């Protein structure tokens, strides 16, 4: 009997321990999901103080004390400015945004290889003191004979990694983001396996609304408490309770007594509006992330990713002309004349190709009533800008993913890069021209070496790639 009780107690102990572990994992996930809510709550104190100060000033006007200066006006002005601008003034580098803008075209945060290696565990494989100069200018390290730099360059087919004009803190933020992303998947898997603890993802927008409502309710309640206490003090001291002043009159009195505060508010609001307005206007016409539905649900993830079909097999004109071109349905039929069912949608999407070509898969015959497929264009540069695919793909040997992102991972293709003028010029300033074993530059390379020297870094800008007439004529 004693042995049985000991066994049950031991079992109960481990069950409690496992339960505590599950609860801990749940709390960690809950905090990670709702950390924005906690952030909002901890940042509402300054705003609440501002509202309370304004209420006190308004009350002083209502009681007839018009000459009284708002004691908290200076503090309120500072806190308003702090609340509006503290994110911009004290923000740390955004590792995810920096990674998406500068690294995602060639690298993943996992072990999967893209153009370059997967970056999972890169901070463990290399020292930070080595990584920072490597990111800034990999070619300089290769030319200097750095053993690891040369090894990586040769291992990845001597594909030149563009130099990055980033600060040390920016690079550290990128690798911190990569490390966090690499640890995220195993942590989530472990948490799920320990007891199937799952927290559904949400947008978090309702958290902002909830925090605002809580703040508003606190302001209303405390304002009423303040008025009630003020009235009680007057009654206790035997002083007359002032009659309520109409709203318009109270507002006019408050404005006359708080001219400096209002001036500061107007300046801050104007500065904040100008800041936000500038970036809103700068974003007009930029369609980054545009992901329209297509008439046929063609998956690049299956064709370019799983089946390893080269981009230029379908977009053959990318090496020969200005445009990459849309492949005809006849190109699809090279395979789908025989492959008549897909792994995800079955026959549904492939049948749309047959309908466009008026093809009967049962007999293998084509009819006389073909119809064009109305594809929706995604990447659309303005007419004032000239861009030539063959110059970049054939001559410059630029990988498609450099501009279009990891298309082989996309079920639905979207515009990956912002395709702005600044984005193109930054690329031209940092990308070295691939002249080795490139017949297009054989004679030109000799002249450039004579002018700039053997060890000079020859970028697209060096050969005139930032001249206006290159793209605008």
TILUMPA-187474 format. One record per residue (C-alpha): residue number from 0; residue in three letters; z, x, y. Coordinates in steps of 0.25 Angstrom, whole numbers, padded with zeros to 4 digits. Each point is the difference from the previous one (the first is absolute). Example, Ala and Ser with C-alpha at 12.3 -4.5 7.8 and 13.67 -1.06 7.14 Angstrom:
BEGIN
{site 0,"ALA",{0031,0049,-0018}}
{site 1,"SER",{-0002,0006,0014}}
This chain:
BEGIN
{site 0,"UNK",{0000,0000,0000}}
{site 1,"UNK",{0004,0011,0010}}
{site 2,"UNK",{-0013,0007,-0004}}
{site 3,"UNK",{-0008,-0012,0003}}
{site 4,"UNK",{0007,-0002,0014}}
{site 5,"UNK",{-0003,0014,0004}}
{site 6,"UNK",{-0014,-0001,-0004}}
{site 7,"UNK",{-0001,-0013,0008}}
{site 8,"UNK",{0007,0006,0012}}
{site 9,"UNK",{-0010,0012,-0001}}
{site 10,"UNK",{-0012,-0009,0000}}
{site 11,"UNK",{0006,-0008,0012}}
{site 12,"UNK",{0002,0013,0007}}
{site 13,"UNK",{-0014,0004,-0001}}
{site 14,"UNK",{-0005,-0014,0003}}
{site 15,"UNK",{0008,0000,0013}}
{site 16,"UNK",{-0006,0014,0003}}
{site 17,"UNK",{-0014,-0004,-0002}}
{site 18,"UNK",{0002,-0013,0008}}
{site 19,"UNK",{0006,0009,0012}}
{site 20,"UNK",{-0012,0009,-0001}}
{site 21,"UNK",{-0010,-0012,0000}}
{site 22,"UNK",{0008,-0006,0013}}
{site 23,"UNK",{-0001,0014,0006}}
{site 24,"UNK",{-0015,0000,-0002}}
{site 25,"UNK",{-0002,-0014,0005}}
{site 26,"UNK",{0008,0004,0013}}
{site 27,"UNK",{-0008,0012,0002}}
{site 28,"UNK",{-0013,-0008,-0001}}
{site 29,"UNK",{0005,-0011,0009}}
{site 30,"UNK",{0004,0010,0011}}
{site 31,"UNK",{-0014,0007,-0001}}
{site 32,"UNK",{-0007,-0014,0001}}
{site 33,"UNK",{0009,-0005,0011}}
{site 34,"UNK",{0002,0013,0008}}
{site 35,"UNK",{-0008,-0006,0011}}
{site 36,"UNK",{0010,-0011,0001}}
{site 37,"UNK",{0012,0009,0001}}
{site 38,"UNK",{-0008,0009,0010}}
{site 39,"UNK",{-0002,-0013,0009}}
{site 40,"UNK",{0015,-0004,-0001}}
{site 41,"UNK",{0004,0014,0004}}
{site 42,"UNK",{-0009,0000,0012}}
{site 43,"UNK",{0004,-0014,0006}}
{site 44,"UNK",{0012,0005,0006}}
{site 45,"UNK",{-0007,0006,0013}}
{site 46,"UNK",{-0008,-0013,0001}}
{site 47,"UNK",{0013,-0008,-0002}}
{site 48,"UNK",{0007,0008,0011}}
{site 49,"UNK",{-0012,-0003,0010}}
{site 50,"UNK",{0001,-0015,-0003}}
{site 51,"UNK",{0015,0000,0002}}
{site 52,"UNK",{-0001,0008,0013}}
{site 53,"UNK",{-0011,-0009,0006}}
{site 54,"UNK",{0009,-0012,-0004}}
{site 55,"UNK",{0012,0006,0007}}
{site 56,"UNK",{-0009,0002,0012}}
{site 57,"UNK",{-0005,-0014,0000}}
{site 58,"UNK",{0014,-0005,-0001}}
{site 59,"UNK",{0005,0008,0012}}
{site 60,"UNK",{-0012,-0006,0008}}
{site 61,"UNK",{0004,-0014,-0005}}
{site 62,"UNK",{0015,0002,0005}}
{site 63,"UNK",{-0005,0003,0014}}
{site 64,"UNK",{0002,0015,-0001}}
{site 65,"UNK",{-0013,0004,0006}}
{site 66,"UNK",{0003,0014,0005}}
{site 67,"UNK",{0005,0005,-0013}}
{site 68,"UNK",{-0009,0011,-0006}}
{site 69,"UNK",{-0003,-0001,-0014}}
{site 70,"UNK",{0009,0010,-0007}}
{site 71,"UNK",{-0008,0002,-0012}}
{site 72,"UNK",{-0014,0000,0007}}
{site 73,"UNK",{-0002,0015,-0002}}
{site 74,"UNK",{0005,0000,-0014}}
{site 75,"UNK",{-0009,-0012,-0003}}
{site 76,"UNK",{-0012,0006,0006}}
{site 77,"UNK",{0002,0013,-0009}}
{site 78,"UNK",{0002,-0009,-0012}}
{site 79,"UNK",{-0013,-0008,0003}}
{site 80,"UNK",{-0008,0013,0001}}
{site 81,"UNK",{0007,0005,-0012}}
{site 82,"UNK",{-0003,-0012,-0009}}
{site 83,"UNK",{-0015,0000,0004}}
{site 84,"UNK",{-0003,0014,-0001}}
{site 85,"UNK",{0010,0007,-0009}}
{site 86,"UNK",{-0009,-0001,-0012}}
{site 87,"UNK",{-0011,0007,0008}}
{site 88,"UNK",{0009,0010,0006}}
{site 89,"UNK",{0008,0004,-0012}}
{site 90,"UNK",{-0009,-0003,-0012}}
{site 91,"UNK",{-0002,0010,-0011}}
{site 92,"UNK",{-0013,0003,-0005}}
{site 93,"UNK",{-0006,-0011,-0009}}
{site 94,"UNK",{-0003,0007,-0013}}
{site 95,"UNK",{-0008,-0012,-0006}}
{site 96,"UNK",{-0009,-0002,0012}}
{site 97,"UNK",{-0002,0015,0001}}
{site 98,"UNK",{-0003,0001,-0015}}
{site 99,"UNK",{-0010,-0012,0001}}
{site 100,"UNK",{-0007,0006,0013}}
{site 101,"UNK",{-0001,0014,-0005}}
{site 102,"UNK",{0002,0002,-0015}}
{site 103,"UNK",{-0004,-0013,-0007}}
{site 104,"UNK",{-0014,0002,0000}}
{site 105,"UNK",{0001,0012,-0010}}
{site 106,"UNK",{0014,-0001,-0006}}
{site 107,"UNK",{0009,-0010,-0007}}
{site 108,"UNK",{0016,-0001,0000}}
{site 109,"UNK",{-0001,0000,-0015}}
{site 110,"UNK",{-0005,0010,-0010}}
{site 111,"UNK",{-0014,-0006,0000}}
{site 112,"UNK",{-0010,0009,0005}}
{site 113,"UNK",{-0010,-0004,0011}}
{site 114,"UNK",{-0008,0010,0007}}
{site 115,"UNK",{0012,0009,0000}}
{site 116,"UNK",{0013,0000,-0008}}
{site 117,"UNK",{0010,-0011,-0002}}
{site 118,"UNK",{0011,0003,0009}}
{site 119,"UNK",{0012,-0005,-0008}}
{site 120,"UNK",{0010,0012,-0002}}
{site 121,"UNK",{-0007,0009,0010}}
{site 122,"UNK",{0013,0003,0007}}
{site 123,"UNK",{0005,0005,-0013}}
{site 124,"UNK",{-0012,0008,-0003}}
{site 125,"UNK",{-0001,0007,0013}}
{site 126,"UNK",{0010,0005,0011}}
{site 127,"UNK",{-0001,-0008,0013}}
{site 128,"UNK",{-0002,0014,0007}}
{site 129,"UNK",{-0013,0001,-0008}}
{site 130,"UNK",{-0005,-0015,0001}}
{site 131,"UNK",{0001,-0001,0015}}
{site 132,"UNK",{-0010,0012,0003}}
{site 133,"UNK",{-0009,-0005,-0012}}
{site 134,"UNK",{-0001,-0014,0006}}
{site 135,"UNK",{-0003,0005,0014}}
{site 136,"UNK",{-0011,0010,-0004}}
{site 137,"UNK",{-0002,0002,-0015}}
{site 138,"UNK",{-0013,0009,0003}}
{site 139,"UNK",{0008,0010,0007}}
{site 140,"UNK",{0010,0002,-0011}}
{site 141,"UNK",{-0012,0001,-0010}}
{site 142,"UNK",{-0007,0010,0008}}
{site 143,"UNK",{0014,0008,0002}}
{site 144,"UNK",{0000,0001,-0016}}
{site 145,"UNK",{0012,-0009,-0002}}
{site 146,"UNK",{0000,-0001,-0016}}
{site 147,"UNK",{0004,-0015,-0001}}
{site 148,"UNK",{-0010,-0004,0011}}
{site 149,"UNK",{-0011,0007,-0007}}
{site 150,"UNK",{0004,-0006,-0013}}
{site 151,"UNK",{0000,-0014,0005}}
{site 152,"UNK",{-0013,0002,0008}}
{site 153,"UNK",{-0007,0005,-0013}}
{site 154,"UNK",{0006,-0011,-0009}}
{site 155,"UNK",{-0005,-0011,0009}}
{site 156,"UNK",{-0014,0005,0000}}
{site 157,"UNK",{0001,0007,0013}}
{site 158,"UNK",{0001,-0013,0008}}
{site 159,"UNK",{0004,0003,0014}}
{site 160,"UNK",{0013,-0007,0005}}
{site 161,"UNK",{-0002,-0003,0015}}
{site 162,"UNK",{0010,0007,0009}}
{site 163,"UNK",{0011,-0010,0005}}
{site 164,"UNK",{0004,0000,0015}}
{site 165,"UNK",{0014,-0005,-0004}}
{site 166,"UNK",{0014,0005,0005}}
{site 167,"UNK",{0010,0005,-0010}}
{site 168,"UNK",{0008,-0012,0000}}
{site 169,"UNK",{-0012,-0009,-0003}}
{site 170,"UNK",{-0003,0008,-0012}}
{site 171,"UNK",{0015,-0001,-0005}}
{site 172,"UNK",{-0001,-0015,0002}}
{site 173,"UNK",{-0012,-0001,-0008}}
{site 174,"UNK",{0006,0008,-0012}}
{site 175,"UNK",{0013,-0008,0002}}
{site 176,"UNK",{-0009,-0013,-0002}}
{site 177,"UNK",{-0007,0006,-0012}}
{site 178,"UNK",{0013,0004,-0006}}
{site 179,"UNK",{0006,-0014,0002}}
{site 180,"UNK",{-0013,-0007,-0005}}
{site 181,"UNK",{0001,0009,-0013}}
{site 182,"UNK",{0014,-0004,-0002}}
{site 183,"UNK",{-0002,-0014,0002}}
{site 184,"UNK",{-0007,-0004,-0012}}
{site 185,"UNK",{0009,0006,-0010}}
{site 186,"UNK",{0013,-0005,0007}}
{site 187,"UNK",{-0006,-0014,0000}}
{site 188,"UNK",{-0004,0001,-0015}}
{site 189,"UNK",{0014,0005,-0003}}
{site 190,"UNK",{0007,-0012,0008}}
{site 191,"UNK",{-0009,-0010,-0007}}
{site 192,"UNK",{0003,0006,-0014}}
{site 193,"UNK",{0015,0000,0002}}
{site 194,"UNK",{0001,-0015,0001}}
{site 195,"UNK",{-0013,-0005,0006}}
{site 196,"UNK",{0006,0000,0014}}
{site 197,"UNK",{-0012,-0004,0009}}
{site 198,"UNK",{0000,-0003,0015}}
{site 199,"UNK",{-0013,-0007,0004}}
{site 200,"UNK",{-0007,0006,0012}}
{site 201,"UNK",{-0001,-0008,0013}}
{site 202,"UNK",{-0006,0002,0013}}
{site 203,"UNK",{0013,0001,0007}}
{site 204,"UNK",{-0005,-0008,0012}}
{site 205,"UNK",{0010,-0011,-0002}}
{site 206,"UNK",{0011,0011,0001}}
{site 207,"UNK",{-0004,0002,0014}}
{site 208,"UNK",{0001,-0015,0003}}
{site 209,"UNK",{0013,-0001,-0006}}
{site 210,"UNK",{0006,0012,0008}}
{site 211,"UNK",{-0006,-0006,0013}}
{site 212,"UNK",{0007,-0014,-0004}}
{site 213,"UNK",{0013,0006,-0003}}
{site 214,"UNK",{0000,0008,0013}}
{site 215,"UNK",{-0004,-0012,0008}}
{site 216,"UNK",{0011,-0009,-0006}}
{site 217,"UNK",{0010,0011,0003}}
{site 218,"UNK",{-0004,0001,0014}}
{site 219,"UNK",{0001,-0015,0002}}
{site 220,"UNK",{0014,-0001,-0007}}
{site 221,"UNK",{0006,0012,0008}}
{site 222,"UNK",{-0006,-0006,0013}}
{site 223,"UNK",{0007,-0013,-0003}}
{site 224,"UNK",{0013,0007,-0004}}
{site 225,"UNK",{-0001,0008,0013}}
{site 226,"UNK",{-0001,-0012,0009}}
{site 227,"UNK",{0011,-0007,-0008}}
{site 228,"UNK",{0009,0011,0002}}
{site 229,"UNK",{-0003,0002,0015}}
{site 230,"UNK",{0002,-0015,0002}}
{site 231,"UNK",{0014,0001,-0007}}
{site 232,"UNK",{0004,0011,0008}}
{site 233,"UNK",{-0003,-0007,0013}}
{site 234,"UNK",{0007,-0012,-0004}}
{site 235,"UNK",{0012,0008,-0005}}
{site 236,"UNK",{0001,0007,0014}}
{site 237,"UNK",{-0001,-0013,0007}}
{site 238,"UNK",{-0014,0003,0006}}
{site 239,"UNK",{-0011,-0010,0002}}
{site 240,"UNK",{-0010,0000,-0010}}
{site 241,"UNK",{-0014,0001,0007}}
{site 242,"UNK",{-0010,-0011,-0002}}
{site 243,"UNK",{-0012,0004,-0009}}
{site 244,"UNK",{-0012,0006,0009}}
{site 245,"UNK",{-0014,-0006,-0003}}
{site 246,"UNK",{-0008,0010,-0008}}
{site 247,"UNK",{-0011,0003,0011}}
{site 248,"UNK",{0011,0003,0010}}
{site 249,"UNK",{0008,0009,-0010}}
{site 250,"UNK",{-0013,0007,-0003}}
{site 251,"UNK",{-0003,0003,0014}}
{site 252,"UNK",{0014,0005,0002}}
{site 253,"UNK",{-0001,0009,-0012}}
{site 254,"UNK",{-0014,0006,0005}}
{site 255,"UNK",{0006,0003,0014}}
{site 256,"UNK",{0012,0007,-0006}}
{site 257,"UNK",{-0008,0008,-0011}}
{site 258,"UNK",{-0012,0005,0008}}
{site 259,"UNK",{0001,0014,-0006}}
{site 260,"UNK",{0002,-0004,-0014}}
{site 261,"UNK",{-0012,-0009,0001}}
{site 262,"UNK",{-0008,0011,0006}}
{site 263,"UNK",{0004,0009,-0012}}
{site 264,"UNK",{-0004,-0011,-0009}}
{site 265,"UNK",{-0014,-0002,0006}}
{site 266,"UNK",{-0003,0015,-0001}}
{site 267,"UNK",{0005,0001,-0014}}
{site 268,"UNK",{-0008,-0012,-0004}}
{site 269,"UNK",{-0013,0005,0007}}
{site 270,"UNK",{0001,0014,-0006}}
{site 271,"UNK",{0003,-0007,-0014}}
{site 272,"UNK",{-0012,-0009,0002}}
{site 273,"UNK",{-0009,0011,0004}}
{site 274,"UNK",{0004,0008,-0012}}
{site 275,"UNK",{-0003,-0011,-0010}}
{site 276,"UNK",{-0012,-0005,0008}}
{site 277,"UNK",{-0007,0014,0000}}
{site 278,"UNK",{0001,0001,-0015}}
{site 279,"UNK",{-0004,-0015,-0002}}
{site 280,"UNK",{-0013,0003,0008}}
{site 281,"UNK",{-0002,0013,-0007}}
{site 282,"UNK",{0000,-0008,-0014}}
{site 283,"UNK",{-0011,-0009,0005}}
{site 284,"UNK",{-0013,0002,-0010}}
{site 285,"UNK",{0008,0008,-0010}}
{site 286,"UNK",{-0001,-0007,-0014}}
{site 287,"UNK",{0008,0010,-0008}}
{site 288,"UNK",{0005,-0008,-0012}}
{site 289,"UNK",{-0011,-0010,0001}}
{site 290,"UNK",{-0001,-0006,-0015}}
{site 291,"UNK",{-0010,-0012,-0001}}
{site 292,"UNK",{-0002,-0008,-0012}}
{site 293,"UNK",{-0014,0003,-0006}}
{site 294,"UNK",{-0010,-0010,-0007}}
{site 295,"UNK",{0002,0008,-0013}}
{site 296,"UNK",{0014,0006,-0003}}
{site 297,"UNK",{-0005,0014,-0003}}
{site 298,"UNK",{0011,0010,-0003}}
{site 299,"UNK",{-0001,0014,0004}}
{site 300,"UNK",{0013,0003,-0008}}
{site 301,"UNK",{-0007,-0003,-0013}}
{site 302,"UNK",{-0014,0006,0003}}
{site 303,"UNK",{0004,0012,0008}}
{site 304,"UNK",{0014,0002,-0005}}
{site 305,"UNK",{0000,-0004,-0015}}
{site 306,"UNK",{-0014,0002,-0003}}
{site 307,"UNK",{-0002,0012,0009}}
{site 308,"UNK",{-0013,-0004,0005}}
{site 309,"UNK",{-0005,0009,0012}}
{site 310,"UNK",{0000,-0006,0014}}
{site 311,"UNK",{-0014,0005,0002}}
{site 312,"UNK",{-0006,-0007,-0013}}
{site 313,"UNK",{0001,-0014,0007}}
{site 314,"UNK",{0000,0005,0015}}
{site 315,"UNK",{-0012,0010,-0003}}
{site 316,"UNK",{-0005,0000,0014}}
{site 317,"UNK",{0013,0007,0005}}
{site 318,"UNK",{-0006,0013,-0003}}
{site 319,"UNK",{-0014,-0003,0006}}
{site 320,"UNK",{0002,-0009,0012}}
{site 321,"UNK",{0008,-0004,0012}}
{site 322,"UNK",{0006,-0012,-0008}}
{site 323,"UNK",{0007,0000,-0014}}
{site 324,"UNK",{-0007,-0013,-0003}}
{site 325,"UNK",{0004,-0012,-0008}}
{site 326,"UNK",{-0005,0002,-0015}}
{site 327,"UNK",{-0010,-0011,-0005}}
{site 328,"UNK",{0004,-0009,-0011}}
{site 329,"UNK",{-0010,0007,-0009}}
{site 330,"UNK",{0010,0012,0001}}
{site 331,"UNK",{0011,-0009,-0006}}
{site 332,"UNK",{-0010,-0004,-0011}}
{site 333,"UNK",{-0001,0014,-0005}}
{site 334,"UNK",{0013,-0002,-0007}}
{site 335,"UNK",{0003,-0015,0001}}
{site 336,"UNK",{-0013,-0004,-0007}}
{site 337,"UNK",{0008,0004,-0012}}
{site 338,"UNK",{0015,-0001,0005}}
{site 339,"UNK",{0001,-0015,0002}}
{site 340,"UNK",{0015,-0002,0001}}
{site 341,"UNK",{0010,0007,0009}}
{site 342,"UNK",{0014,0005,-0004}}
{site 343,"UNK",{0007,-0009,0011}}
{site 344,"UNK",{-0010,-0012,0004}}
{site 345,"UNK",{-0007,-0001,-0013}}
{site 346,"UNK",{-0014,-0006,0002}}
{site 347,"UNK",{0003,-0007,0013}}
{site 348,"UNK",{-0004,0012,0010}}
{site 349,"UNK",{-0011,0006,-0008}}
{site 350,"UNK",{-0007,-0013,-0001}}
{site 351,"UNK",{-0001,0000,0015}}
{site 352,"UNK",{-0009,0012,-0001}}
{site 353,"UNK",{-0009,-0007,-0010}}
{site 354,"UNK",{-0001,-0012,0009}}
{site 355,"UNK",{-0004,0009,0011}}
{site 356,"UNK",{-0011,0006,-0008}}
{site 357,"UNK",{-0003,-0013,-0007}}
{site 358,"UNK",{0002,0008,-0013}}
{site 359,"UNK",{0003,-0007,-0014}}
{site 360,"UNK",{0009,0008,-0008}}
{site 361,"UNK",{-0003,-0008,-0012}}
{site 362,"UNK",{-0015,0004,0000}}
{site 363,"UNK",{0000,0012,0008}}
{site 364,"UNK",{-0010,-0006,0010}}
{site 365,"UNK",{-0001,0000,0015}}
{site 366,"UNK",{-0004,-0013,0007}}
{site 367,"UNK",{-0008,-0002,0013}}
{site 368,"UNK",{0011,-0004,0009}}
{site 369,"UNK",{0009,0011,0004}}
{site 370,"UNK",{0010,-0001,0011}}
{site 371,"UNK",{0006,0011,0009}}
{site 372,"UNK",{0015,0003,-0002}}
{site 373,"UNK",{0007,-0002,0014}}
{site 374,"UNK",{0009,0012,0000}}
{site 375,"UNK",{0010,0000,0012}}
{site 376,"UNK",{-0001,0013,0008}}
{site 377,"UNK",{0013,0008,0001}}
{site 378,"UNK",{-0002,0013,0008}}
{site 379,"UNK",{-0008,-0003,0012}}
{site 380,"UNK",{-0001,0011,0011}}
{site 381,"UNK",{-0004,-0005,0014}}
{site 382,"UNK",{-0015,0002,0004}}
{site 383,"UNK",{0003,0011,0010}}
{site 384,"UNK",{0005,0009,-0011}}
{site 385,"UNK",{-0010,0008,-0009}}
{site 386,"UNK",{0005,0003,-0014}}
{site 387,"UNK",{-0008,0006,-0011}}
{site 388,"UNK",{0005,0000,-0015}}
{site 389,"UNK",{-0009,0010,-0005}}
{site 390,"UNK",{0005,0010,0010}}
{site 391,"UNK",{0014,-0001,-0004}}
{site 392,"UNK",{-0002,-0003,-0015}}
{site 393,"UNK",{-0012,0010,-0003}}
{site 394,"UNK",{0002,0011,0010}}
{site 395,"UNK",{0015,0000,0004}}
{site 396,"UNK",{0004,-0004,-0015}}
{site 397,"UNK",{0010,-0009,0005}}
{site 398,"UNK",{0007,-0009,-0011}}
{site 399,"UNK",{-0002,-0015,0002}}
{site 400,"UNK",{0015,-0002,-0001}}
{site 401,"UNK",{0002,0008,0013}}
{site 402,"UNK",{-0005,-0012,0008}}
{site 403,"UNK",{0001,-0011,-0010}}
{site 404,"UNK",{0013,0003,-0006}}
{site 405,"UNK",{0003,-0001,-0015}}
{site 406,"UNK",{-0011,-0010,-0003}}
{site 407,"UNK",{0002,0002,-0015}}
{site 408,"UNK",{0014,-0006,0001}}
{site 409,"UNK",{-0005,-0013,0008}}
{site 410,"UNK",{-0003,-0013,-0007}}
{site 411,"UNK",{-0005,-0005,0013}}
{site 412,"UNK",{-0005,0010,0010}}
{site 413,"UNK",{0005,0001,0014}}
{site 414,"UNK",{-0002,0008,0012}}
{site 415,"UNK",{0010,0012,-0002}}
{site 416,"UNK",{-0002,0009,0012}}
{site 417,"UNK",{0000,-0005,0015}}
{site 418,"UNK",{-0014,0006,0002}}
{site 419,"UNK",{0003,0002,0015}}
{site 420,"UNK",{-0006,0011,0009}}
{site 421,"UNK",{0013,0008,0000}}
{site 422,"UNK",{0001,-0001,-0015}}
{site 423,"UNK",{-0014,0006,-0002}}
{site 424,"UNK",{0003,0011,0011}}
{site 425,"UNK",{0013,0004,-0006}}
{site 426,"UNK",{-0007,0002,-0014}}
{site 427,"UNK",{-0012,0008,0007}}
{site 428,"UNK",{0011,0009,0007}}
{site 429,"UNK",{0007,0003,-0013}}
{site 430,"UNK",{-0010,0000,-0011}}
{site 431,"UNK",{-0006,0013,-0004}}
{site 432,"UNK",{-0015,0000,-0003}}
{site 433,"UNK",{-0003,0003,-0014}}
{site 434,"UNK",{-0011,0011,0001}}
{site 435,"UNK",{0002,0007,-0013}}
{site 436,"UNK",{-0011,-0002,-0010}}
{site 437,"UNK",{-0006,-0011,0010}}
{site 438,"UNK",{-0014,0003,0003}}
{site 439,"UNK",{0000,-0009,0012}}
{site 440,"UNK",{0008,0010,0007}}
{site 441,"UNK",{-0005,0013,-0006}}
{site 442,"UNK",{-0007,0006,0013}}
{site 443,"UNK",{0009,-0008,0009}}
{site 444,"UNK",{0013,0006,-0006}}
{site 445,"UNK",{-0005,0015,0002}}
{site 446,"UNK",{-0002,-0003,0015}}
{site 447,"UNK",{0014,-0007,0001}}
{site 448,"UNK",{0006,0012,-0007}}
{site 449,"UNK",{-0006,0010,0010}}
{site 450,"UNK",{0005,-0009,0012}}
{site 451,"UNK",{0014,-0003,-0005}}
{site 452,"UNK",{0003,0010,-0011}}
{site 453,"UNK",{0002,0000,-0015}}
{site 454,"UNK",{0014,-0005,0000}}
{site 455,"UNK",{-0002,-0011,0011}}
{site 456,"UNK",{0003,-0014,-0004}}
{site 457,"UNK",{-0013,-0008,0002}}
{site 458,"UNK",{0003,-0015,0002}}
{site 459,"UNK",{-0010,-0011,0003}}
{site 460,"UNK",{0004,0001,0014}}
{site 461,"UNK",{-0004,0015,0000}}
{site 462,"UNK",{-0014,-0004,-0003}}
{site 463,"UNK",{-0001,-0011,0010}}
{site 464,"UNK",{0006,-0012,-0007}}
{site 465,"UNK",{0008,-0005,0012}}
{site 466,"UNK",{-0012,0000,0009}}
{site 467,"UNK",{-0002,-0014,0006}}
{site 468,"UNK",{-0015,0000,-0004}}
{site 469,"UNK",{0003,0002,-0015}}
{site 470,"UNK",{0004,-0015,-0001}}
{site 471,"UNK",{-0004,-0006,0013}}
{site 472,"UNK",{-0015,0000,0004}}
